[in-house]
Amino acid sequence: MIALLFALLTVTMGLNYFNLRTAANALFFITLALSVYWLKFHATSQLTIQL
């Protein structure tokens, strides 16, 4: 998932480089939403530590 987020942000930077700002902004906000979801998932999941 982290690799996907980095790939999406790399594509966003590429779109910005080619002056496709509307697409870059849309992809950035999608990536931001996925990042928040991923953070919430990890922050609220139970730890499965077996002693």
Secondary structure, DSSP 8 states (H G I E B T S, - for coil): -HHHHHHHHHHHHHHHHTT-HHHHHHHHHHHHHHHHHHHHHHHHS------
